[in-house]
Amino acid sequence: TVTALASPEKQATLVERGADHVMGRDAAFPPKAFSAAIDVVGGAGFQRIIEALIPGGRYATSGAIAGPLVELDLRTLYLNDITLFGCTFTPAEVFSRLVGMVNDGRIRPLVSRTYPLEEIHAAQADFMSKKYPGKLVLIPPRD
């Protein structure tokens, strides 16, 4: 079962992409309900997500758009044997396989908008608006 957290305007897209359930990021999570969490937002919701993990649960992060500093009651971590993962480094061979999966259609990333590189300021403004559920992609010139 996949439960996604998103703002109301992004929830339908997540259901279309395969989420079984969608909740608002500020919703009350059921205690000890999830075996794993992948969080690209960070910020104030961190402790609540940790508390929603079952004993032996796993938390992975690869972003902090809501803020890089979080509070954590260490007892929640060690008394429940929670494992934390930071996920940004990908070895070249893994990245190459990932690109191959995208190219042959096994993985379909959600691209919300593309911009020519010279529109980087518009892309950044759209990114900060948080209104797009997918990736915003800059296209470099071809010359």
N, CA, C and O atoms as a GROMACS GRO file, in nm:
protein
  572
    1THR      N    1   0.085  -0.118   0.000
    1THR     CA    2   0.000   0.000   0.000
    1THR      C    3   0.088   0.124   0.000
    1THR      O    4   0.184   0.132   0.078
    2VAL      N    5   0.057   0.218  -0.086
    2VAL     CA    6   0.132   0.344  -0.094
    2VAL      C    7   0.040   0.457  -0.048
    2VAL      O    8  -0.067   0.477  -0.105
    3THR      N    9   0.084   0.530   0.053
    3THR     CA   10   0.013   0.649   0.100
    3THR      C   11   0.101   0.768   0.069
    3THR      O   12   0.217   0.773   0.109
    4ALA      N   13   0.046   0.865  -0.002
    4ALA     CA   14   0.122   0.984  -0.040
    4ALA      C   15   0.072   1.104   0.039
    4ALA      O   16  -0.045   1.111   0.076
    5LEU      N   17   0.162   1.198   0.064
    5LEU     CA   18   0.128   1.323   0.131
    5LEU      C   19   0.142   1.435   0.030
    5LEU      O   20   0.245   1.446  -0.036
    6ALA      N   21   0.039   1.518   0.018
    6ALA     CA   22   0.045   1.626  -0.080
    6ALA      C   23  -0.059   1.732  -0.050
    6ALA      O   24  -0.155   1.708   0.024
    7SER      N   25  -0.038   1.848  -0.109
    7SER     CA   26  -0.137   1.954  -0.100
    7SER      C   27  -0.259   1.913  -0.182
    7SER      O   28  -0.248   1.829  -0.271
    8PRO      N   29  -0.376   1.970  -0.152
    8PRO     CA   30  -0.499   1.929  -0.223
    8PRO      C   31  -0.488   1.935  -0.375
    8PRO      O   32  -0.540   1.848  -0.444
    9GLU      N   33  -0.421   2.037  -0.429
    9GLU     CA   34  -0.413   2.051  -0.575
    9GLU      C   35  -0.326   1.944  -0.641
    9GLU      O   36  -0.332   1.928  -0.763
   10LYS      N   37  -0.244   1.872  -0.564
   10LYS     CA   38  -0.158   1.768  -0.621
   10LYS      C   39  -0.212   1.626  -0.598
   10LYS      O   40  -0.161   1.531  -0.656
   11GLN      N   41  -0.313   1.612  -0.516
   11GLN     CA   42  -0.358   1.479  -0.473
   11GLN      C   43  -0.412   1.393  -0.587
   11GLN      O   44  -0.381   1.274  -0.592
   12ALA      N   45  -0.491   1.450  -0.676
   12ALA     CA   46  -0.548   1.370  -0.787
   12ALA      C   47  -0.437   1.312  -0.875
   12ALA      O   48  -0.447   1.198  -0.919
   13THR      N   49  -0.333   1.390  -0.899
   13THR     CA   50  -0.221   1.342  -0.980
   13THR      C   51  -0.155   1.222  -0.914
   13THR      O   52  -0.117   1.126  -0.982
   14LEU      N   53  -0.140   1.225  -0.783
   14LEU     CA   54  -0.076   1.114  -0.712
   14LEU      C   55  -0.161   0.987  -0.718
   14LEU      O   56  -0.107   0.877  -0.729
   15VAL      N   57  -0.292   1.001  -0.710
   15VAL     CA   58  -0.380   0.884  -0.724
   15VAL      C   59  -0.368   0.829  -0.866
   15VAL      O   60  -0.360   0.708  -0.885
   16GLU      N   61  -0.367   0.918  -0.967
   16GLU     CA   62  -0.351   0.875  -1.106
   16GLU      C   63  -0.219   0.801  -1.126
   16GLU      O   64  -0.212   0.710  -1.209
   17ARG      N   65  -0.116   0.840  -1.052
   17ARG     CA   66   0.017   0.779  -1.066
   17ARG      C   67   0.033   0.654  -0.981
   17ARG      O   68   0.140   0.592  -0.982
   18GLY      N   69  -0.072   0.614  -0.906
   18GLY     CA   70  -0.065   0.486  -0.837
   18GLY      C   71  -0.076   0.487  -0.686
   18GLY      O   72  -0.075   0.380  -0.625
   19ALA      N   73  -0.087   0.603  -0.623
   19ALA     CA   74  -0.101   0.605  -0.477
   19ALA      C   75  -0.235   0.542  -0.438
   19ALA      O   76  -0.338   0.569  -0.500
   20ASP      N   77  -0.233   0.459  -0.336
   20ASP     CA   78  -0.356   0.398  -0.286
   20ASP      C   79  -0.436   0.495  -0.200
   20ASP      O   80  -0.560   0.495  -0.201
   21HIS      N   81  -0.364   0.578  -0.126
   21HIS     CA   82  -0.426   0.678  -0.037
   21HIS      C   83  -0.346   0.806  -0.049
   21HIS      O   84  -0.225   0.803  -0.074
   22VAL      N   85  -0.412   0.920  -0.030
   22VAL     CA   86  -0.344   1.049  -0.029
   22VAL      C   87  -0.394   1.127   0.092
   22VAL      O   88  -0.514   1.134   0.118
   23MET      N   89  -0.300   1.186   0.165
   23MET     CA   90  -0.332   1.267   0.282
   23MET      C   91  -0.265   1.402   0.268
   23MET      O   92  -0.164   1.415   0.199
   24GLY      N   93  -0.322   1.502   0.333
   24GLY     CA   94  -0.255   1.631   0.342
   24GLY      C   95  -0.132   1.618   0.430
   24GLY      O   96  -0.131   1.537   0.523
   25ARG      N   97  -0.030   1.695   0.403
   25ARG     CA   98   0.093   1.686   0.482
   25ARG      C   99   0.069   1.717   0.629
   25ARG      O  100   0.142   1.669   0.716
   26ASP      N  101  -0.032   1.798   0.658
   26ASP     CA  102  -0.062   1.834   0.797
   26ASP      C  103  -0.165   1.742   0.862
   26ASP      O  104  -0.205   1.765   0.976
   27ALA      N  105  -0.210   1.639   0.791
   27ALA     CA  106  -0.310   1.547   0.846
   27ALA      C  107  -0.252   1.469   0.963
   27ALA      O  108  -0.130   1.452   0.975
   28ALA      N  109  -0.340   1.422   1.050
   28ALA     CA  110  -0.297   1.336   1.160
   28ALA      C  111  -0.266   1.198   1.104
   28ALA      O  112  -0.353   1.133   1.045
   29PHE      N  113  -0.144   1.154   1.121
   29PHE     CA  114  -0.104   1.022   1.072
   29PHE      C  115  -0.144   0.916   1.174
   29PHE      O  116  -0.138   0.941   1.295
   30PRO      N  117  -0.185   0.800   1.127
   30PRO     CA  118  -0.209   0.692   1.222
   30PRO      C  119  -0.076   0.654   1.288
   30PRO      O  120   0.026   0.647   1.219
   31PRO      N  121  -0.075   0.628   1.418
   31PRO     CA  122   0.052   0.592   1.483
   31PRO      C  123   0.101   0.455   1.434
   31PRO      O  124   0.024   0.361   1.416
   32LYS      N  125   0.230   0.448   1.414
   32LYS     CA  126   0.297   0.323   1.375
   32LYS      C  127   0.223   0.251   1.261
   32LYS      O  128   0.192   0.133   1.270
   33ALA      N  129   0.198   0.326   1.154
   33ALA     CA  130   0.119   0.274   1.043
   33ALA      C  131   0.200   0.241   0.919
   33ALA      O  132   0.154   0.166   0.833
   34PHE      N  133   0.321   0.296   0.908
   34PHE     CA  134   0.397   0.284   0.784
   34PHE      C  135   0.528   0.210   0.808
   34PHE      O  136   0.594   0.230   0.909
   35SER      N  137   0.565   0.124   0.713
   35SER     CA  138   0.692   0.051   0.726
   35SER      C  139   0.808   0.132   0.670
   35SER      O  140   0.923   0.111   0.708
   36ALA      N  141   0.779   0.224   0.579
   36ALA     CA  142   0.884   0.306   0.519
   36ALA      C  143   0.826   0.441   0.479
   36ALA      O  144   0.707   0.452   0.450
   37ALA      N  145   0.912   0.542   0.477
   37ALA     CA  146   0.872   0.676   0.432
   37ALA      C  147   0.983   0.733   0.346
   37ALA      O  148   1.101   0.721   0.379
   38ILE      N  149   0.944   0.794   0.236
   38ILE     CA  150   1.038   0.867   0.150
   38ILE      C  151   0.993   1.012   0.154
   38ILE      O  152   0.880   1.043   0.115
   39ASP      N  153   1.080   1.101   0.202
   39ASP     CA  154   1.043   1.240   0.224
   39ASP      C  155   1.137   1.331   0.146
   39ASP      O  156   1.257   1.332   0.171
   40VAL      N  157   1.083   1.406   0.051
   40VAL     CA  158   1.165   1.502  -0.024
   40VAL      C  159   1.136   1.644   0.021
   40VAL      O  160   1.183   1.740  -0.041
   41VAL      N  161   1.058   1.660   0.129
   41VAL     CA  162   1.016   1.792   0.175
   41VAL      C  163   1.089   1.835   0.302
   41VAL      O  164   1.135   1.949   0.310
   42GLY      N  165   1.101   1.747   0.400
   42GLY     CA  166   1.167   1.781   0.525
   42GLY      C  167   1.083   1.876   0.608
   42GLY      O  168   0.960   1.873   0.602
   43GLY      N  169   1.150   1.961   0.687
   43GLY     CA  170   1.080   2.062   0.764
   43GLY      C  171   1.007   2.007   0.885
   43GLY      O  172   1.041   1.903   0.940
   44ALA      N  173   0.904   2.082   0.925
   44ALA     CA  174   0.834   2.058   1.051
   44ALA      C  175   0.764   1.922   1.058
   44ALA      O  176   0.742   1.872   1.168
   45GLY      N  177   0.731   1.860   0.947
   45GLY     CA  178   0.661   1.732   0.949
   45GLY      C  179   0.750   1.612   0.979
   45GLY      O  180   0.700   1.501   0.993
   46PHE      N  181   0.880   1.633   0.988
   46PHE     CA  182   0.975   1.523   1.005
   46PHE      C  183   0.942   1.434   1.125
   46PHE      O  184   0.927   1.312   1.109
   47GLN      N  185   0.930   1.491   1.244
   47GLN     CA  186   0.906   1.412   1.366
   47GLN      C  187   0.776   1.333   1.355
   47GLN      O  188   0.771   1.217   1.396
   48ARG      N  189   0.672   1.393   1.299
   48ARG     CA  190   0.544   1.324   1.284
   48ARG      C  191   0.557   1.203   1.192
   48ARG      O  192   0.496   1.098   1.217
   49ILE      N  193   0.636   1.217   1.086
   49ILE     CA  194   0.657   1.103   0.996
   49ILE      C  195   0.734   0.992   1.067
   49ILE      O  196   0.699   0.874   1.054
   50ILE      N  197   0.836   1.028   1.142
   50ILE     CA  198   0.913   0.929   1.218
   50ILE      C  199   0.821   0.854   1.315
   50ILE      O  200   0.830   0.732   1.329
   51GLU      N  201   0.732   0.928   1.383
   51GLU     CA  202   0.641   0.866   1.480
   51GLU      C  203   0.538   0.775   1.412
   51GLU      O  204   0.483   0.687   1.477
   52ALA      N  205   0.513   0.795   1.284
   52ALA     CA  206   0.416   0.712   1.211
   52ALA      C  207   0.477   0.582   1.159
   52ALA      O  208   0.406   0.497   1.105
   53LEU      N  209   0.609   0.564   1.176
   53LEU     CA  210   0.675   0.442   1.130
   53LEU      C  211   0.659   0.329   1.232
   53LEU      O  212   0.661   0.352   1.353
   54ILE      N  213   0.644   0.208   1.181
   54ILE     CA  214   0.638   0.091   1.267
   54ILE      C  215   0.777   0.065   1.326
   54ILE      O  216   0.876   0.115   1.272
   55PRO      N  217   0.787  -0.012   1.435
   55PRO     CA  218   0.919  -0.051   1.484
   55PRO      C  219   0.997  -0.122   1.371
   55PRO      O  220   0.944  -0.209   1.303
   56GLY      N  221   1.121  -0.081   1.355
   56GLY     CA  222   1.203  -0.134   1.246
   56GLY      C  223   1.180  -0.061   1.114
   56GLY      O  224   1.233  -0.102   1.011
   57GLY      N  225   1.103   0.047   1.118
   57GLY     CA  226   1.072   0.122   0.996
   57GLY      C  227   1.192   0.195   0.939
   57GLY      O  228   1.295   0.210   1.005
   58ARG      N  229   1.176   0.241   0.816
   58ARG     CA  230   1.285   0.309   0.745
   58ARG      C  231   1.236   0.444   0.694
   58ARG      O  232   1.124   0.456   0.645
   59TYR      N  233   1.322   0.544   0.707
   59TYR     CA  234   1.293   0.680   0.660
   59TYR      C  235   1.406   0.720   0.565
   59TYR      O  236   1.524   0.712   0.600
   60ALA      N  237   1.369   0.764   0.444
   60ALA     CA  238   1.469   0.810   0.346
   60ALA      C  239   1.436   0.953   0.308
   60ALA      O  240   1.320   0.988   0.290
   61THR      N  241   1.539   1.034   0.296
   61THR     CA  242   1.520   1.173   0.255
   61THR      C  243   1.613   1.206   0.139
   61THR      O  244   1.726   1.157   0.132
   62SER      N  245   1.563   1.289   0.049
   62SER     CA  246   1.647   1.336  -0.061
   62SER      C  247   1.617   1.483  -0.092
   62SER      O  248   1.643   1.530  -0.203
   63GLY      N  249   1.564   1.555   0.006
   63GLY     CA  250   1.534   1.695  -0.016
   63GLY      C  251   1.487   1.761   0.112
   63GLY      O  252   1.457   1.695   0.211
   64ALA      N  253   1.481   1.894   0.107
   64ALA     CA  254   1.443   1.970   0.226
   64ALA      C  255   1.379   2.103   0.187
   64ALA      O  256   1.413   2.206   0.244
   65ILE      N  257   1.287   2.101   0.091
   65ILE     CA  258   1.227   2.225   0.044
   65ILE      C  259   1.151   2.298   0.155
   65ILE      O  260   1.138   2.420   0.151
   66ALA      N  261   1.100   2.224   0.256
   66ALA     CA  262   1.028   2.287   0.366
   66ALA      C  263   1.122   2.328   0.479
   66ALA      O  264   1.078   2.385   0.579
   67GLY      N  265   1.249   2.298   0.464
   67GLY     CA  266   1.346   2.338   0.564
   67GLY      C  267   1.442   2.225   0.598
   67GLY      O  268   1.400   2.111   0.616
   68PRO      N  269   1.572   2.257   0.606
   68PRO     CA  270   1.672   2.154   0.630
   68PRO      C  271   1.691   2.120   0.778
   68PRO      O  272   1.750   2.017   0.810
   69LEU      N  273   1.643   2.205   0.868
   69LEU     CA  274   1.661   2.179   1.010
   69LEU      C  275   1.533   2.118   1.066
   69LEU      O  276   1.424   2.171   1.045
   70VAL      N  277   1.548   2.008   1.138
   70VAL     CA  278   1.433   1.938   1.193
   70VAL      C  279   1.458   1.907   1.340
   70VAL      O  280   1.573   1.903   1.385
   71GLU      N  281   1.350   1.884   1.415
   71GLU     CA  282   1.362   1.838   1.552
   71GLU      C  283   1.337   1.689   1.555
   71GLU      O  284   1.253   1.637   1.482
   72LEU      N  285   1.412   1.621   1.639
   72LEU     CA  286   1.395   1.476   1.652
   72LEU      C  287   1.413   1.438   1.798
   72LEU      O  288   1.515   1.469   1.860
   73ASP      N  289   1.315   1.370   1.853
   73ASP     CA  290   1.329   1.310   1.984
   73ASP      C  291   1.402   1.177   1.961
   73ASP      O  292   1.344   1.083   1.907
   74LEU      N  293   1.526   1.171   2.000
   74LEU     CA  294   1.608   1.052   1.972
   74LEU      C  295   1.546   0.924   2.028
   74LEU      O  296   1.571   0.815   1.976
   75ARG      N  297   1.465   0.936   2.132
   75ARG     CA  298   1.400   0.815   2.186
   75ARG      C  299   1.308   0.752   2.082
   75ARG      O  300   1.298   0.630   2.075
   76THR      N  301   1.242   0.836   2.002
   76THR     CA  302   1.156   0.782   1.896
   76THR      C  303   1.238   0.698   1.800
   76THR      O  304   1.190   0.595   1.750
   77LEU      N  305   1.359   0.741   1.775
   77LEU     CA  306   1.447   0.671   1.681
   77LEU      C  307   1.497   0.539   1.740
   77LEU      O  308   1.476   0.433   1.682
   78TYR      N  309   1.563   0.546   1.856
   78TYR     CA  310   1.627   0.424   1.906
   78TYR      C  311   1.530   0.327   1.973
   78TYR      O  312   1.554   0.206   1.970
   79LEU      N  313   1.423   0.375   2.034
   79LEU     CA  314   1.328   0.282   2.096
   79LEU      C  315   1.245   0.205   1.994
   79LEU      O  316   1.185   0.102   2.026
   80ASN      N  317   1.241   0.256   1.871
   80ASN     CA  318   1.165   0.190   1.765
   80ASN      C  319   1.254   0.133   1.656
   80ASN      O  320   1.204   0.084   1.554
   81ASP      N  321   1.386   0.139   1.677
   81ASP     CA  322   1.481   0.080   1.581
   81ASP      C  323   1.458   0.133   1.439
   81ASP      O  324   1.454   0.056   1.343
   82ILE      N  325   1.442   0.266   1.428
   82ILE     CA  326   1.418   0.330   1.299
   82ILE      C  327   1.552   0.351   1.229
   82ILE      O  328   1.650   0.391   1.292
   83THR      N  329   1.556   0.325   1.100
   83THR     CA  330   1.676   0.347   1.018
   83THR      C  331   1.653   0.469   0.930
   83THR      O  332   1.549   0.481   0.865
   84LEU      N  333   1.751   0.560   0.929
   84LEU     CA  334   1.746   0.680   0.846
   84LEU      C  335   1.841   0.664   0.729
   84LEU      O  336   1.953   0.614   0.745
   85PHE      N  337   1.797   0.708   0.610
   85PHE     CA  338   1.880   0.704   0.490
   85PHE      C  339   1.882   0.842   0.425
   85PHE      O  340   1.778   0.907   0.415
   86GLY      N  341   1.998   0.885   0.382
   86GLY     CA  342   2.010   1.002   0.296
   86GLY      C  343   2.031   0.953   0.154
   86GLY      O  344   2.117   0.868   0.130
   87CYS      N  345   1.955   1.005   0.062
   87CYS     CA  346   1.954   0.949  -0.074
   87CYS      C  347   1.980   1.058  -0.178
   87CYS      O  348   1.885   1.116  -0.230
   88THR      N  349   2.103   1.086  -0.208
   88THR     CA  350   2.132   1.177  -0.319
   88THR      C  351   2.243   1.126  -0.408
   88THR      O  352   2.244   1.156  -0.528
   89PHE      N  353   2.334   1.050  -0.354
   89PHE     CA  354   2.447   1.002  -0.433
   89PHE      C  355   2.408   0.876  -0.508
   89PHE      O  356   2.357   0.781  -0.449
   90THR      N  357   2.432   0.877  -0.636
   90THR     CA  358   2.407   0.759  -0.718
   90THR      C  359   2.533   0.727  -0.797
   90THR      O  360   2.577   0.810  -0.877
   91PRO      N  361   2.593   0.610  -0.778
   91PRO     CA  362   2.710   0.574  -0.858
   91PRO      C  363   2.676   0.576  -1.007
   91PRO      O  364   2.561   0.553  -1.045
   92ALA      N  365   2.775   0.603  -1.090
   92ALA     CA  366   2.755   0.618  -1.235
   92ALA      C  367   2.685   0.496  -1.296
   92ALA      O  368   2.598   0.513  -1.382
   93GLU      N  369   2.722   0.375  -1.254
   93GLU     CA  370   2.661   0.257  -1.314
   93GLU      C  371   2.512   0.245  -1.277
   93GLU      O  372   2.432   0.199  -1.358
   94VAL      N  373   2.476   0.287  -1.156
   94VAL     CA  374   2.335   0.285  -1.116
   94VAL      C  375   2.258   0.391  -1.194
   94VAL      O  376   2.147   0.366  -1.242
   95PHE      N  377   2.316   0.510  -1.207
   95PHE     CA  378   2.251   0.617  -1.281
   95PHE      C  379   2.232   0.577  -1.427
   95PHE      O  380   2.128   0.606  -1.487
   96SER      N  381   2.330   0.512  -1.484
   96SER     CA  382   2.321   0.467  -1.623
   96SER      C  383   2.205   0.369  -1.641
   96SER      O  384   2.130   0.378  -1.738
   97ARG      N  385   2.190   0.275  -1.547
   97ARG     CA  386   2.077   0.180  -1.554
   97ARG      C  387   1.944   0.253  -1.538
   97ARG      O  388   1.846   0.219  -1.604
   98LEU      N  389   1.941   0.353  -1.450
   98LEU     CA  390   1.820   0.432  -1.429
   98LEU      C  391   1.780   0.505  -1.557
   98LEU      O  392   1.662   0.505  -1.594
   99VAL      N  393   1.876   0.568  -1.624
   99VAL     CA  394   1.848   0.636  -1.750
   99VAL      C  395   1.797   0.536  -1.853
   99VAL      O  396   1.705   0.567  -1.928
  100GLY      N  397   1.855   0.418  -1.857
  100GLY     CA  398   1.807   0.314  -1.949
  100GLY      C  399   1.662   0.276  -1.921
  100GLY      O  400   1.585   0.255  -2.015
  101MET      N  401   1.625   0.267  -1.794
  101MET     CA  402   1.486   0.236  -1.759
  101MET      C  403   1.390   0.346  -1.802
  101MET      O  404   1.278   0.319  -1.844
  102VAL      N  405   1.435   0.471  -1.791
  102VAL     CA  406   1.352   0.583  -1.839
  102VAL      C  407   1.341   0.576  -1.990
  102VAL      O  408   1.232   0.590  -2.045
  103ASN      N  409   1.453   0.555  -2.058
  103ASN     CA  410   1.454   0.552  -2.205
  103ASN      C  411   1.368   0.440  -2.262
  103ASN      O  412   1.306   0.459  -2.367
  104ASP      N  413   1.363   0.324  -2.196
  104ASP     CA  414   1.281   0.216  -2.251
  104ASP      C  415   1.140   0.209  -2.190
  104ASP      O  416   1.066   0.114  -2.214
  105GLY      N  417   1.104   0.310  -2.111
  105GLY     CA  418   0.966   0.322  -2.063
  105GLY      C  419   0.931   0.246  -1.938
  105GLY      O  420   0.814   0.247  -1.897
  106ARG      N  421   1.028   0.180  -1.874
  106ARG     CA  422   0.996   0.108  -1.750
  106ARG      C  423   0.972   0.203  -1.634
  106ARG      O  424   0.898   0.170  -1.541
  107ILE      N  425   1.034   0.320  -1.638
  107ILE     CA  426   1.010   0.426  -1.540
  107ILE      C  427   0.964   0.549  -1.617
  107ILE      O  428   1.025   0.588  -1.716
  108ARG      N  429   0.855   0.609  -1.571
  108ARG     CA  430   0.802   0.727  -1.638
  108ARG      C  431   0.796   0.843  -1.539
  108ARG      O  432   0.694   0.860  -1.471
  109PRO      N  433   0.902   0.923  -1.530
  109PRO     CA  434   0.897   1.036  -1.437
  109PRO      C  435   0.789   1.135  -1.481
  109PRO      O  436   0.764   1.153  -1.600
  110LEU      N  437   0.728   1.197  -1.384
  110LEU     CA  438   0.626   1.298  -1.413
  110LEU      C  439   0.696   1.432  -1.438
  110LEU      O  440   0.755   1.489  -1.347
  111VAL      N  441   0.689   1.480  -1.560
  111VAL     CA  442   0.746   1.610  -1.596
  111VAL      C  443   0.629   1.707  -1.610
  111VAL      O  444   0.547   1.693  -1.701
  112SER      N  445   0.622   1.804  -1.521
  112SER     CA  446   0.512   1.900  -1.524
  112SER      C  447   0.534   2.010  -1.627
  112SER      O  448   0.440   2.052  -1.695
  113ARG      N  449   0.658   2.058  -1.638
  113ARG     CA  450   0.688   2.165  -1.734
  113ARG      C  451   0.833   2.155  -1.777
  113ARG      O  452   0.919   2.103  -1.706
  114THR      N  453   0.860   2.206  -1.897
  114THR     CA  454   0.997   2.222  -1.945
  114THR      C  455   1.019   2.369  -1.978
  114THR      O  456   0.925   2.441  -2.013
  115TYR      N  457   1.144   2.412  -1.968
  115TYR     CA  458   1.181   2.551  -1.993
  115TYR      C  459   1.312   2.553  -2.070
  115TYR      O  460   1.401   2.472  -2.043
  116PRO      N  461   1.326   2.645  -2.166
  116PRO     CA  462   1.459   2.665  -2.222
  116PRO      C  463   1.549   2.722  -2.111
  116PRO      O  464   1.500   2.790  -2.021
  117LEU      N  465   1.676   2.693  -2.117
  117LEU     CA  466   1.768   2.734  -2.012
  117LEU      C  467   1.760   2.883  -1.980
  117LEU      O  468   1.776   2.923  -1.865
  118GLU      N  469   1.736   2.965  -2.082
  118GLU     CA  470   1.731   3.109  -2.057
  118GLU      C  471   1.610   3.150  -1.972
  118GLU      O  472   1.602   3.265  -1.929
  119GLU      N  473   1.516   3.058  -1.948
  119GLU     CA  474   1.401   3.087  -1.861
  119GLU      C  475   1.420   3.028  -1.721
  119GLU      O  476   1.323   2.991  -1.655
  120ILE      N  477   1.546   3.018  -1.679
  120ILE     CA  478   1.576   2.958  -1.550
  120ILE      C  479   1.507   3.031  -1.435
  120ILE      O  480   1.468   2.969  -1.336
  121HIS      N  481   1.493   3.164  -1.446
  121HIS     CA  482   1.428   3.240  -1.338
  121HIS      C  483   1.281   3.201  -1.326
  121HIS      O  484   1.230   3.189  -1.214
  122ALA      N  485   1.212   3.183  -1.438
  122ALA     CA  486   1.072   3.140  -1.435
  122ALA      C  487   1.061   2.999  -1.377
  122ALA      O  488   0.970   2.970  -1.300
  123ALA      N  489   1.154   2.912  -1.415
  123ALA     CA  490   1.154   2.775  -1.362
  123ALA      C  491   1.173   2.776  -1.211
  123ALA      O  492   1.106   2.702  -1.138
  124GLN      N  493   1.264   2.859  -1.163
  124GLN     CA  494   1.289   2.867  -1.019
  124GLN      C  495   1.166   2.922  -0.946
  124GLN      O  496   1.130   2.873  -0.839
  125ALA      N  497   1.102   3.023  -1.004
  125ALA     CA  498   0.980   3.078  -0.943
  125ALA      C  499   0.871   2.972  -0.937
  125ALA      O  500   0.801   2.960  -0.836
  126ASP      N  501   0.855   2.895  -1.044
  126ASP     CA  502   0.755   2.788  -1.044
  126ASP      C  503   0.789   2.680  -0.942
  126ASP      O  504   0.701   2.627  -0.875
  127PHE      N  505   0.917   2.647  -0.930
  127PHE     CA  506   0.960   2.549  -0.830
  127PHE      C  507   0.924   2.596  -0.689
  127PHE      O  508   0.872   2.520  -0.609
  128MET      N  509   0.953   2.722  -0.661
  128MET     CA  510   0.926   2.776  -0.528
  128MET      C  511   0.776   2.788  -0.500
  128MET      O  512   0.735   2.788  -0.384
  129SER      N  513   0.696   2.798  -0.604
  129SER     CA  514   0.550   2.808  -0.584
  129SER      C  515   0.490   2.677  -0.534
  129SER      O  516   0.381   2.678  -0.477
  130LYS      N  517   0.559   2.567  -0.554
  130LYS     CA  518   0.517   2.433  -0.509
  130LYS      C  519   0.384   2.389  -0.572
  130LYS      O  520   0.317   2.302  -0.518
  131LYS      N  521   0.347   2.448  -0.684
  131LYS     CA  522   0.217   2.413  -0.742
  131LYS      C  523   0.222   2.296  -0.839
  131LYS      O  524   0.118   2.243  -0.878
  132TYR      N  525   0.341   2.255  -0.880
  132TYR     CA  526   0.354   2.146  -0.978
  132TYR      C  527   0.388   2.015  -0.908
  132TYR      O  528   0.479   2.012  -0.825
  133PRO      N  529   0.317   1.907  -0.940
  133PRO     CA  530   0.343   1.779  -0.874
  133PRO      C  531   0.465   1.705  -0.929
  133PRO      O  532   0.514   1.613  -0.864
  134GLY      N  533   0.513   1.741  -1.046
  134GLY     CA  534   0.623   1.668  -1.108
  134GLY      C  535   0.748   1.752  -1.121
  134GLY      O  536   0.763   1.857  -1.058
  135LYS      N  537   0.836   1.704  -1.205
  135LYS     CA  538   0.964   1.769  -1.228
  135LYS      C  539   0.948   1.891  -1.318
  135LYS      O  540   0.863   1.893  -1.407
  136LEU      N  541   1.029   1.990  -1.293
  136LEU     CA  542   1.043   2.106  -1.380
  136LEU      C  543   1.181   2.092  -1.443
  136LEU      O  544   1.281   2.085  -1.372
  137VAL      N  545   1.186   2.087  -1.575
  137VAL     CA  546   1.308   2.050  -1.646
  137VAL      C  547   1.359   2.167  -1.729
  137VAL      O  548   1.284   2.227  -1.805
  138LEU      N  549   1.488   2.198  -1.712
  138LEU     CA  550   1.555   2.299  -1.795
  138LEU      C  551   1.618   2.230  -1.915
  138LEU      O  552   1.686   2.128  -1.900
  139ILE      N  553   1.596   2.285  -2.034
  139ILE     CA  554   1.652   2.229  -2.158
  139ILE      C  555   1.766   2.319  -2.205
  139ILE      O  556   1.743   2.435  -2.239
  140PRO      N  557   1.890   2.267  -2.207
  140PRO     CA  558   2.002   2.350  -2.253
  140PRO      C  559   1.994   2.370  -2.404
  140PRO      O  560   1.932   2.292  -2.475
  141PRO      N  561   2.059   2.476  -2.453
  141PRO     CA  562   2.061   2.497  -2.598
  141PRO      C  563   2.135   2.383  -2.667
  141PRO      O  564   2.221   2.319  -2.606
  142ARG      N  565   2.102   2.357  -2.792
  142ARG     CA  566   2.162   2.243  -2.865
  142ARG      C  567   2.283   2.282  -2.948
  142ARG      O  568   2.338   2.196  -3.017
  143ASP      N  569   2.327   2.404  -2.945
  143ASP     CA  570   2.442   2.441  -3.029
  143ASP      C  571   2.572   2.418  -2.964
  143ASP      O  572   2.676   2.445  -3.023
   0.00000   0.00000   0.00000
